Amino acid sequence: MNRARACVVIGCAVWAACGGSDSTAASNRGSSDGMLDPAEIAASADAMRDDLMVESVVLDDAVEPEAMMNAQCTQALRGVTSVGPAQALRWRYPKPIYKLLRAWGALVPNECVTETQWVDADSDGVPLNAVYTFLCSLQPGSIPPGRSESDGRTVEVSGRVTIADVDDAISNNGYRVQFDAFTVRVSRPSGLTRTRTLSGEWIVSAKAGSAAAYVPFSNGLDMATSLTVSQVYATPTGSLTWTHRLVGNTSYVPDGDTMLEPFARGTAVISGAATHSMQLGDRVWLRTWSRQTEPSLHWNRSCRDVDPLGYGFDDGRVRYFDDRGNSLIVDFDGCGVPMVTINGARI
């Protein structure tokens, strides 16, 4: 295994594998020739994975078990196998957040989440402005994928998430998800911890002709994202910190034969730019990344049925490239794990 690949695989212990230490010479530009340092490879790849996961949780409209539903969920929605993302927001905590926490192995019980009273004038399942406050400390973590029992992790979740209707006078028009210091910390018995803090928002709008249609989002959606994700990997002896600030756009159009279930399959085109800063000991890196699909990604909800923690795409490519000639490419070919390459080398 080469050194760069080792950094990506090890994850939480990445600074040790990459030779980082507090005595390393400070740098605010990464390596002198502009190429990615091995520690940057690990952090950048991880940031891109979270970026794609956000796209997945917006497109994934699969209904979760009834136990996760808010008591306000109408009886008519129970037993429905697929509903649009608007109606599917009636959960004890918002459906997109449930999907993120599940992917991070950080689901917490409903009892530590409070919500403001719902007002929903257009009865589309999206509140005018509902605020969810998380005060979840030292909760047992959800069972990780591939395991039959917990690995002993504990989870802490704090901060607020706001769900708001784009226009509460027009049904199925779109919604906004806003994060206010939403912090998720996962700790393992070994002493490894990972903390993510999200600030910012994404705004989902129905494409023209969808809002008045019988099937919500029948013509697809557009999403504008302005999101900052800060992460800290820590052990008893050191830490690796990075911050990823993304401003991006997504356009999704359902396949022609799925108009009654627009999020069963479809095509997503994403674009945008991000600044990525990282600190390891006294070393500091700062880069500007852009992202674009080449030309698109194909969404297939059945992929998430097979692997709920997967991305849900079965075809297409997305490329992330920085301001100094580096390129990270994610290739999807079927529902399995995508192939990821950095500067032509597979990781």
N, C-alpha and C positions, 0 to 999 in steps of 0.2 A: 504494500500500500504506500503510495507516495505521500509526501508531507502535506500537500494541499488537501488530498482526500481525507487524510487522518483528521485534519482540523474540522471538516464538515461532519464526519461521522461521530466524533467524540462529543460535540455539542457543548454541554455544560462545562467540560474541562478543557475547552478550546484554547484558553490562554496558555495552559501548560503544554499542550501538544504543539502549539505554534511557537514555543520558545519565548513567550512574553514574560516580562518581569518588570518590577518597579525600577530597575536600573537601566532599562532600555532607553536609548537616546530619543529625545522628544522629536516628533515630526508632525506637522499639520497638513501634509500632503500625501501621506502614504509613502510608498517606495519611491526612490529618486527618479526612476524611469517611467513613473506613472502606472506601472502594472500593479495588480492587486497583491497585497501582502496576504500570506496564508490566513491570518486572522480575519482580514477583511473578506476573504472568500467565504468563510464560515458565516460571518454576520450578515453579509449581503444576501447569500442564498437563503438564510433563515427569514430575512425581511421580505424577500420576494415570495416565499411560501405563505407567509401571513397575508400578503397582499392578495394572492390568488384565493386564499380562503375567504376573504371578505366578499370577493365576487361570487363564490360558491354559496355562501349563506343567504345572499340576496336572491339568487335564482332558485334555490332549493325550496319548493313549496310543499314538500311532503309533510303530512300531518303526523305529529308525535303522539305517543300514548295519551289517553284521556287524563291520566293522572297529572300530566304537565299542564293541562288547560286551566285557564282562569275560570272561576265560578261563573263569570259573566258570559262565558262561551255559550251561545244559544244551542238548544237541543237540536236544531236543524243542521248544525255543522257537525255534530257528533256522528261518526260513521261515514262521513264523506271522505273518500280516499284521496282526493286532491282538490285543493282550493287555491285561489290566488293569494299572493303574499299579503295583500291588504287584510282579508278576513283572517288569515292565519296569525295575525298579531295579537289575538285575544288569548294570551297565555298569562300564567302567574307572573312571569317576566317575559319580555318581548322575544318572539320567536328567533329573530336573528342573533340575539344575545345567547339564547339557549344553544343555538348551533355552534357559536364560537366557543362557549364554555365547554361544550361536549368535545369539540375538536382538540381543546387544550387539556382535556382530562381534569376539568375544574368545575363540574356541575355542583351547585350548592342547593340546599333545600329551599322550598318556597318560604319557610317561616322567617328567614332572615332578610326577606325582600319586602319592602312596602311600596304601595303605589297610590297616587292621588286618584280622586274620584273621576270616573269616565264621563266625558261629554261627547256624544257622537250624533250630531244633528242629522247627518246624511245616512246614518245606519249602514255604513260600509265596513264596520269593524275596525276602523282606524280612529283613535280618539282625537279630539280637537287639540289636546295638549296633555298627555299623561306623563308623569315623572315617576320613575322607578328608582328607589334608593336602596343600595346594597350595603348591609352592615353584617357581613358574614366573616366571622373570625374562627380560625382553626377548625374548619369543617373537614370531615373525612373526604378525601378525593374520590372521584368516580373511578370505576375500574378501567384501567388503561386498555387500549385495543390489543387483542391477541391474548388476554389473560382471563382467567376464570375468577380471580379474586384480586383485591386491591394490593398495590405494592407498598402500602403504608404511607402514602403521601397525604399531606394535609393541604387545605386550600383556604385562602383568605381573599375575599372579594369586597371592595368598597367603591364608593363613588356613585354617580348618578347617570341614568340613561333616560333621555326624553324621546317619546314617540309622538309625532304631531302630524295631523292631516295637512296636506298642502292647501286644500280648500275644503272646509267642512260643510260647504253648501252644495258641493258636487261629488257624488259618490264615485269611488274607484279612480280618483284623479291622481293619487300619488301620496307619498308620505316622507317624512324626514326622521332620521335617527341621529340624535345628538349625544355625544359622550362628554361628561364633565368629570375629569380625573378618575375615570373608571379603571380601577387597578385590580389585577388578578395576580396573585402570588401562589405558586405551587412549591411546596417544600417536601423533600424526600428524606428518609431516615439517614441516608449517607451524609447529609449536610448540604447537598446541592439544592439550590433554590433558583427559581426563574420567576421574574416579576415583569409583567407587561402593564403599561399605563397608556390608555387611549384618551385622546382629546380631539375634538373636532366633530365632523358630521358627514353623513352621506344623504343625498336627496334623490328619491326615486320618483320619476314622473311617467305616467302612462303615455304611450305614443298616441298621436292623433287618431281619433276614432275609437280608442279603447274605452275611454271613460264611460260612454253611454251604452257600450255593448253589454249584452246579457252576460258574457264571460269577462270578468275583470282582466285587464291587461292583454286582451285578445290580440292586439297588434304589437305587443312587446313593451319595452320600457327603455328609458334613458336614465342613467344615474350619474350624478356629479358628486365627486368625493373630495373632501378636504380633511385629511386625517393625519394626526401625529401619533405614532406608536413608539414609545420608549421602552427599552428592555434592559434588564440586568440579569446576567448569569452570575451566581456567586457560590463560592465554596468557603470553608473556614479560613482559607489562606489567600483569597484574591477574588477579583471580580472583573467582568467584561461588560461594558455599558455601550449601548448604541441607541440612536434616535433616527427614525425614518419619517420624514414629512412628505406626504404625497398629496398632490393636486391632480386629479385624473377624471376621466370620463369613460362611461361604458354605454354601448348601444346594444340592445338585445332584441332580436326578431325571431319569433317562433317558426319552426318548420311549417311548410304549407299544409301538412296533413294533421297538425296538432292544434288547430285554432280553438277547439273546445277545451284543450288542456295546454295552454300556451307555454307552460314551464316543463312540459314533458321532454321536449327537444327543441333546440334552436341554435342560432348563431350569435355569438358575442364578439363585438369589436371593442377593444380597450386601448386607451392612450393615456398619456400623462407624463409628469415629471416629478422627481423627488430629490430632496437633499438628504444625504445619509452621513451622519457623524458618528464616530466611534472612539471610545477611550479604553486603553488597555495599559494599566500602570500609568506611566507618565507619557505614553504615546497617544497622540490624537490624530485621527484621520477625518477628512471631509471631502465628500465627492457629490457630484450632481448626476443623478440617473434619469434616464427617460425610459418609457415603456411603450411598446406597440405590438399588436398582434400582426402576424404575417401569414395570410391576411386576416385571419379570424380564428376563434376557438369554437368548437362545437360542443354545446351543452347537451348532456343526456342524463335525465334524472335517474334512470335505472342504474347508472353507475353508482349513485349514492345509495340506492337500495342494497346493492351488493357490498359496498364499503362506505358506511355512513361518515367515516372520517376522511374519505378521499375528496378529490376536488370536483368530481362530477363531469369532467370534460373527457371526451373520447377521441378527439381529433383536433389538430391545429397546433399552432406555435405562437408563443409570446416571447419577445426579445427585450431584455433590459440592457441598456448600454450607457456607459458613463462619459464624462467629458474628456477622458484621456485614452480612448480607444479600447476599453475593456467591454466585453459582451458576455452576458449570461442568458442562455437560451433554454426554454422549457418546451419540450416536444411531447405532445400527447398522441398516442397511437393505441386506441382501445382504452378500456376502463382501468387498466392497471396503473402502476406507479409511472409517472412521466420520466423521460430521460432528460437530465439536466447537464448542460455543458457550460464551462466557463473558459472563454478564449480557446474554444475548440477541444478542450480536454474534458472528458466525461467525469462527473463526480457522483 
